[in-house]
Amino acid sequence: MFSGLALLVVEDVADGGDSVVVKARTRHVAVPCPVCEAPTAKVHGYHHRTVTDVPVDGRRVVVHLRVRRLVCPVLGCRRQTFREQVPGVLERHQRRTVRLTAQISQVARELCGRAAARLAGLLAMPVSRSTALRYLRRLPLPDRAVPRVIGVDDFALRRRHRYATIITDAENGRRVAVLPDREMATLKIWLQAHPRVEVVCRDGSASYAEAIRRARPDTVQVSDRWHLWRNLCDKVLLEVRAHAGCWATINPSRPGGVREQTTRERWKKIHDLLGHGVGLLDCARRLNLALTTVKRYARMPESRALRITPAYRPTLVDPYREHLRRRRVEQPSVPVTHLLQEVRELGYTGSANLLVRYLNQGRAEGDRPVLTPRRAARLLLTHPENLQPKDTTLLAKIAAACPEMTALADLVRGFAALLKPAEGNDVRLTEWITATRAVALPHLRSFTNGLEIDRPAVNAGLTLPFHNGRTEGVNTRTKRIMRQMHGRAGFDLLRHRILLP
């Protein structure tokens, strides 16, 4: 029970009500002088210390310890007498044993101040939030060598106002450093101070790219493949929206409401102004719209391309849709009460109002859910092996809607094949860019322009096995830490918690 006090002599254990009282003393052995290290066992006097040990049976353990004051045997020593210490059990000036301090430190490491104090109190280790923070700050940071391959990413200290930079080991995810901002000069100074870095994984940040180039021109920059794919996904969605007039006939939208009528009227106004030679910026000013909104409407060849389609949540009626559709085809005038009785015999447990609303919305007549631009883009971007048979058929119809959609589907599959690092992917990327620019897909063409601007890093990302995924995982952990601290701690404490193993 008191194995942590094995270096002491336990003389008595008493029940103190809400605590366990232990009476102990130090052993009668010679100890070295802290100045001249001469061993001595000559006692000058005794002192009593009251310390707290780890709890037992949910109760505090209070140790009344008697320690000796010893006399140094060396004449002329600066310390004629000294109080003996108990290394491994109790440190100088401490009121808690080493193992109790270690437990509180670990609780504070996970929960920080107030939460750590609350949990420690429930575990019979009462401590204030300030003491918990002091123990947290005393935890030593690991002394690790800067790795050869690092990952660099930013995270928000205060979104849209203040950001910081985190540097990790890209091969095992260990935290290396946390910089107070994401400025180019800060990262440049850090890289110049650590010449061992050979490879840097990053996202598409131009500031990081320039800092790496200025600090270490010979360092290999690797563009993260996930960010490349995410940028492609955004451009594919824009292309799908631009060609919605082609694939909308595959699964036509149901009649819309006021919002759809407003959309058609806005489309007509913009195209009327454009037909009279009015510029995009002037259209935005006349109609009091954002310039990006005007551009989006201007790219749409037909007003139905921007039709807002209804989105329904799953209901208890969905499993009986086929039965309802068949009955309404066989007998169009069948009463709703008869349908309700039939589906209840089949196991329907919902209300009559839910069934009536379901039928009034026309959801029983639809052969398939309304196809939205986002869902069409998702079908194009999903791996074919992960699609259901009905989605595969729908994807084939979407890809065959027009030559541009056919080319878009082929280009998406071609770029996805490049995301598996292999030698020669840089040459294949050049061929992919050439094929993309030969098709009338302006959004995808702008994506290729971005690839060319950062081409060396993109080539490294498609040919080398390194990536920034582990750094993104560390960022997720950092967000959890910041939520625990509720923005009350300073940057130094946040940095300390991030770098702790």
C-alpha positions in Angstrom: 0.0 0.0 0.0 2.8 2.4 0.8 5.4 1.1 -1.6 6.3 4.6 -2.6 7.5 5.2 1.0 9.9 2.3 0.9 12.9 4.5 1.6 11.4 5.6 4.9 10.6 3.8 8.1 6.9 3.7 8.7 6.3 3.7 12.4 2.5 4.0 12.6 -0.7 4.3 10.4 -3.8 5.8 11.9 -7.3 6.6 10.7 -7.9 10.3 10.5 -11.5 10.2 9.3 -11.4 11.6 5.8 -7.6 10.9 5.6 -5.0 8.3 6.4 -2.3 9.5 8.8 1.2 7.9 8.4 4.0 8.5 10.9 7.4 7.9 9.4 11.1 8.8 9.8 14.2 8.5 7.7 16.7 5.6 8.0 19.8 5.8 10.1 22.3 5.7 7.3 25.1 8.1 6.2 24.3 10.7 3.6 26.7 12.9 1.7 27.1 16.6 2.4 25.4 18.7 -0.4 28.6 20.9 -0.6 31.7 18.7 -0.1 29.9 15.3 -0.5 31.5 13.9 2.6 29.3 11.1 4.1 28.1 11.6 7.6 25.5 10.1 10.1 26.2 12.5 13.0 22.8 14.0 14.1 22.6 17.6 15.1 18.8 17.7 15.5 15.5 16.7 14.1 12.9 18.4 12.0 9.3 17.4 11.2 7.7 17.8 7.8 4.1 17.2 6.8 3.6 16.0 3.3 0.8 14.4 1.2 1.1 11.1 -0.6 -1.1 9.5 -3.3 -4.6 8.7 -1.9 -5.7 5.3 -0.6 -9.3 4.1 -0.8 -10.4 7.5 -2.0 -8.9 9.3 1.1 -5.9 11.6 1.3 -2.7 10.2 2.8 -0.9 12.6 5.2 2.7 11.7 6.1 4.2 13.2 9.3 7.9 12.7 8.5 10.8 13.2 10.9 14.1 14.1 9.1 17.5 14.6 10.6 19.8 17.6 10.6 23.3 16.3 10.2 26.7 17.7 10.9 29.3 17.8 8.1 32.6 16.1 9.2 34.8 18.3 7.1 36.2 21.3 9.0 35.9 24.5 7.1 33.0 23.3 5.0 30.5 26.1 4.1 27.7 23.9 5.3 28.4 22.9 8.9 24.9 21.4 9.3 22.3 20.4 6.7 18.9 18.8 6.5 18.9 15.5 4.8 16.7 14.9 1.8 15.0 11.8 0.5 15.6 11.6 -3.3 12.8 9.8 -5.1 10.3 10.4 -2.3 10.4 14.1 -1.4 12.1 17.1 -2.9 13.3 20.2 -1.2 10.6 22.6 0.0 7.8 20.4 -1.3 4.6 19.5 0.5 3.7 16.6 -1.8 5.6 13.4 -2.6 7.3 12.9 -5.9 4.8 10.4 -7.1 1.8 12.5 -6.1 3.3 15.5 -7.9 3.7 13.3 -11.0 0.1 12.3 -10.9 -1.2 15.8 -10.6 1.2 16.9 -13.4 -0.3 14.4 -15.7 -3.8 15.4 -14.9 -2.9 19.0 -15.5 -1.1 18.0 -18.8 -4.4 16.6 -20.1 -6.9 19.1 -18.7 -4.9 22.2 -17.8 -6.1 24.5 -14.9 -9.6 24.6 -13.7 -10.7 21.2 -15.1 -7.5 19.6 -13.6 -8.3 21.1 -10.2 -11.9 19.7 -10.3 -10.8 16.2 -11.3 -7.9 16.2 -8.8 -10.4 17.1 -6.0 -12.6 14.2 -7.0 -9.6 11.9 -6.9 -8.7 13.0 -3.3 -5.8 15.0 -4.6 -7.0 18.6 -3.8 -5.1 21.2 -5.7 -5.8 24.8 -6.9 -5.8 25.7 -10.5 -2.7 27.9 -10.1 -0.8 25.0 -8.6 -1.9 22.7 -11.4 -0.6 25.2 -13.9 2.7 25.5 -12.1 3.1 21.7 -12.2 2.3 21.8 -15.9 4.9 24.4 -16.6 7.5 22.4 -14.7 7.1 19.4 -17.0 10.3 19.3 -19.1 10.0 19.5 -22.8 11.6 16.6 -24.8 15.0 17.4 -26.1 14.7 16.1 -29.7 16.9 16.6 -32.6 15.4 18.5 -35.6 14.4 15.8 -38.1 15.4 15.7 -41.8 11.8 15.8 -43.0 9.4 18.3 -41.4 5.8 19.4 -41.9 4.7 23.0 -41.7 1.2 24.3 -41.2 -0.7 27.2 -39.5 -3.5 27.2 -37.0 -5.7 30.0 -35.7 -5.1 31.5 -32.3 -8.0 33.8 -33.1 -9.7 33.1 -36.4 -9.2 35.7 -39.1 -7.0 37.8 -36.7 -4.0 35.8 -35.3 -2.4 32.7 -36.5 0.6 30.6 -35.4 2.8 28.0 -37.1 3.4 24.4 -36.0 6.4 22.3 -37.2 6.3 18.6 -36.9 8.3 15.6 -37.9 6.6 14.5 -41.1 7.7 10.9 -40.7 6.3 10.2 -37.2 4.1 13.2 -36.3 6.2 14.4 -33.3 5.9 18.1 -32.5 9.1 20.0 -33.1 8.4 23.7 -32.7 5.6 26.2 -32.4 6.2 29.7 -33.9 4.1 32.7 -32.7 2.9 33.8 -36.1 2.8 32.6 -39.8 5.0 35.4 -41.2 7.6 34.6 -43.7 10.5 36.1 -41.7 9.7 34.0 -38.6 9.9 30.7 -40.5 12.9 31.9 -42.4 14.8 32.6 -39.2 13.9 29.2 -37.7 15.0 27.3 -40.8 18.3 29.2 -40.9 18.9 28.1 -37.3 18.3 24.4 -38.1 20.4 23.5 -41.2 19.6 19.8 -40.8 16.2 20.1 -42.5 16.3 18.7 -46.1 12.6 18.2 -47.0 9.6 20.5 -46.0 6.0 19.4 -46.5 3.5 22.2 -46.7 0.2 23.3 -48.2 -0.2 25.9 -50.9 0.9 28.8 -48.8 3.0 31.3 -50.7 4.5 32.8 -47.5 5.8 29.4 -46.4 7.1 28.7 -49.9 9.0 32.0 -50.1 10.4 31.6 -46.6 11.8 28.1 -47.4 13.3 29.3 -50.7 15.0 32.3 -49.0 16.3 30.4 -46.0 17.4 27.1 -47.7 17.2 27.2 -51.5 18.4 23.6 -51.7 15.6 22.3 -49.5 13.0 20.1 -51.2 9.5 21.5 -50.9 6.6 19.0 -51.0 3.1 20.1 -51.8 0.5 18.1 -49.8 -1.5 15.8 -51.9 -4.7 16.2 -49.9 -4.7 20.0 -50.5 -4.2 19.3 -54.3 -7.2 17.0 -54.3 -9.3 19.5 -52.3 -8.5 22.3 -54.8 -9.4 20.1 -57.7 -12.7 19.2 -55.9 -13.6 22.9 -55.6 -12.9 23.5 -59.3 -14.9 20.4 -60.4 -17.9 21.6 -58.4 -17.7 24.9 -60.3 -17.5 23.1 -63.6 -20.5 20.9 -62.8 -22.6 24.0 -61.8 -21.5 25.7 -65.1 -22.8 22.7 -67.1 -25.9 22.0 -65.1 -28.0 22.8 -68.2 -26.5 19.7 -69.8 -27.1 17.1 -67.1 -30.2 18.6 -65.6 -32.4 16.7 -68.1 -31.2 13.4 -66.7 -33.1 13.9 -63.5 -35.2 17.1 -63.8 -36.0 19.2 -60.8 -39.5 19.3 -59.4 -41.3 22.6 -59.7 -39.8 25.1 -57.3 -41.2 28.0 -55.2 -40.5 31.6 -54.7 -36.7 31.1 -54.4 -36.6 29.4 -57.8 -38.6 32.1 -59.4 -36.3 34.8 -57.9 -33.3 32.9 -59.3 -34.8 32.8 -62.8 -35.6 36.5 -62.7 -32.1 37.4 -61.5 -30.6 35.3 -64.3 -32.8 37.0 -66.9 -31.8 40.5 -65.6 -28.1 39.7 -65.7 -28.2 38.3 -69.2 -30.3 41.1 -70.5 -27.7 43.6 -69.3 -24.8 41.5 -70.7 -26.7 41.4 -74.0 -26.7 45.2 -74.2 -22.9 45.3 -73.6 -22.9 46.1 -69.9 -19.8 44.8 -68.0 -19.8 42.4 -65.1 -18.8 45.0 -62.6 -21.5 47.5 -63.8 -24.1 44.7 -63.6 -23.1 44.1 -60.0 -23.5 47.8 -59.2 -26.9 48.2 -61.0 -28.4 45.0 -59.4 -26.7 45.5 -56.0 -25.2 42.0 -56.2 -21.7 40.7 -55.5 -19.4 40.5 -58.4 -18.8 36.7 -57.9 -22.6 36.2 -57.9 -22.9 38.0 -61.3 -20.0 35.9 -62.7 -21.7 32.7 -61.6 -25.0 33.7 -63.2 -23.2 34.9 -66.4 -21.6 31.5 -66.9 -24.9 29.7 -66.8 -26.3 29.1 -70.3 -29.9 28.5 -69.0 -31.8 29.8 -65.9 -32.7 26.2 -64.8 -29.0 25.6 -64.1 -29.3 27.5 -60.9 -32.6 25.9 -59.8 -32.8 25.3 -56.1 -33.8 21.7 -55.5 -35.6 20.6 -52.4 -33.6 18.6 -49.8 -35.5 16.2 -47.6 -34.4 14.3 -44.5 -35.1 10.6 -44.2 -38.5 9.7 -42.8 -40.4 6.7 -41.5 -42.3 6.6 -44.8 -39.2 6.0 -47.0 -39.3 2.2 -46.7 -42.9 2.1 -48.1 -42.3 4.5 -51.1 -42.6 1.7 -53.7 -45.9 0.5 -52.3 -47.4 4.0 -52.2 -46.2 4.7 -55.8 -47.7 1.4 -57.1 -51.0 2.0 -55.3 -51.4 5.5 -56.6 -50.6 4.3 -60.2 -53.1 1.5 -60.0 -55.8 3.7 -58.3 -55.1 7.4 -58.5 -58.1 8.3 -56.3 -57.2 6.0 -53.4 -57.9 7.8 -50.1 -55.0 8.6 -47.8 -56.8 6.7 -45.0 -56.7 3.5 -47.0 -53.0 4.0 -47.7 -52.3 4.7 -44.1 -54.0 1.4 -43.1 -52.1 -0.6 -45.7 -48.7 0.7 -44.7 -49.4 0.2 -41.0 -50.1 -3.4 -41.8 -46.7 -3.5 -43.4 -45.0 -2.1 -40.3 -45.3 1.7 -40.6 -45.1 3.3 -37.1 -45.4 7.0 -38.1 -48.3 9.4 -37.8 -51.0 10.2 -40.4 -49.8 13.8 -40.7 -46.3 12.6 -41.7 -47.8 10.4 -44.5 -50.0 13.2 -45.8 -47.1 15.7 -45.9 -44.9 13.0 -47.6 -47.6 12.6 -50.3 -48.2 16.3 -50.7 -44.5 17.0 -51.3 -44.6 14.5 -54.3 -41.9 12.3 -52.8 -43.8 9.1 -53.6 -43.9 9.9 -57.3 -40.2 10.6 -57.7 -38.3 7.7 -59.2 -35.0 8.9 -57.7 -33.9 11.8 -55.5 -33.4 15.2 -57.1 -29.8 15.5 -58.5 -28.0 18.6 -57.2 -24.7 20.0 -58.5 -23.0 19.0 -55.3 -24.2 15.4 -55.6 -23.2 15.3 -59.2 -19.7 16.5 -58.3 -19.5 14.0 -55.5 -20.3 11.1 -57.9 -17.5 12.4 -60.3 -15.0 12.6 -57.4 -15.8 9.3 -55.7 -13.7 6.2 -56.4 -15.7 3.9 -58.7 -15.3 1.0 -56.3 -17.1 2.9 -53.6 -20.2 3.7 -55.7 -23.4 1.7 -55.5 -24.8 0.3 -58.8 -27.5 2.9 -59.1 -24.9 5.7 -58.6 -22.7 4.1 -61.2 -25.5 4.2 -63.7 -26.3 7.8 -62.8 -22.6 8.8 -63.1 -22.5 7.3 -66.6 -25.4 9.5 -67.6 -23.8 12.6 -66.2 -20.5 11.9 -67.9 -22.3 11.5 -71.2 -24.4 14.6 -70.9 -22.0 16.7 -73.0 -18.5 16.5 -74.3 -17.2 18.8 -71.5 -18.7 16.6 -68.8 -17.2 13.5 -70.5 -13.8 15.2 -70.6 -14.2 16.3 -66.9 -14.9 12.8 -65.8 -11.8 11.5 -67.6 -9.6 14.3 -66.2 -10.8 13.7 -62.6 -9.9 10.0 -62.9 -6.5 10.9 -64.5 -5.6 13.2 -61.7 -6.7 10.8 -59.0 -4.3 8.2 -60.4 -1.4 10.7 -59.9 -2.1 11.0 -56.2 -0.4 7.7 -55.5 3.3 8.7 -55.4 5.4 7.0 -58.1 8.3 7.8 -60.4 7.2 9.4 -63.6 4.2 11.1 -62.2 5.7 14.5 -63.0 5.8 13.6 -66.7 2.2 12.3 -66.5 1.2 15.5 -64.8 2.5 17.5 -67.7 0.5 15.4 -70.1 -2.6 15.9 -67.8 -2.2 19.6 -67.8 -1.9 19.7 -71.6 -5.0 17.6 -72.0 -6.9 19.9 -69.5 -6.0 23.0 -71.4 -7.2 21.5 -74.6 -10.8 21.3 -73.2 -13.2 24.2 -72.7 -13.2 23.9 -68.9 -12.1 27.4 -67.6 -12.2 26.5 -63.9 -10.1 23.5 -64.3 -7.7 25.5 -66.5 -7.2 28.0 -63.6 -6.4 24.9 -61.4 -3.6 24.0 -63.8 -2.3 27.5 -63.7 -1.9 27.2 -59.9 -0.1 23.9 -60.4 2.4 25.5 -62.8 3.1 28.3 -60.3 4.1 25.8 -57.7 5.3 23.1 -60.1 8.5 21.9 -58.3 6.6 21.3 -55.0 3.7 19.6 -56.8 6.2 17.3 -58.6 7.8 16.4 -55.3 4.3 15.7 -53.8 3.4 13.3 -56.6 6.7 11.5 -56.6 7.9 11.4 -53.0 6.2 9.5 -50.2 6.1 12.5 -47.8 2.9 14.3 -47.0 1.5 16.8 -44.4 -1.2 14.5 -43.0 0.4 14.0 -39.6 0.8 17.8 -39.2 -3.0 18.2 -39.9 -3.6 15.6 -37.1 -1.4 17.6 -34.7 -3.5 20.7 -35.6 -6.7 18.7 -34.7 -5.2 18.0 -31.3 -4.1 21.6 -30.9 -7.8 22.7 -31.5 -8.8 20.4 -28.6 -6.2 21.9 -26.4 -7.4 25.4 -27.2 -11.0 24.5 -26.5 -10.0 23.2 -23.1 -8.1 26.4 -22.3 -11.0 28.6 -23.5 -8.6 31.3 -24.8 -7.5 32.2 -21.2 -3.9 31.0 -21.5 -1.1 32.8 -23.2 0.9 31.6 -26.2 3.8 30.3 -24.0 1.5 27.9 -22.1 -0.2 26.8 -25.3 3.2 26.1 -26.9 4.3 24.2 -23.8 1.2 21.9 -23.9 1.5 21.3 -27.7 5.2 20.3 -27.4 4.7 18.0 -24.4 4.9 14.3 -25.5 
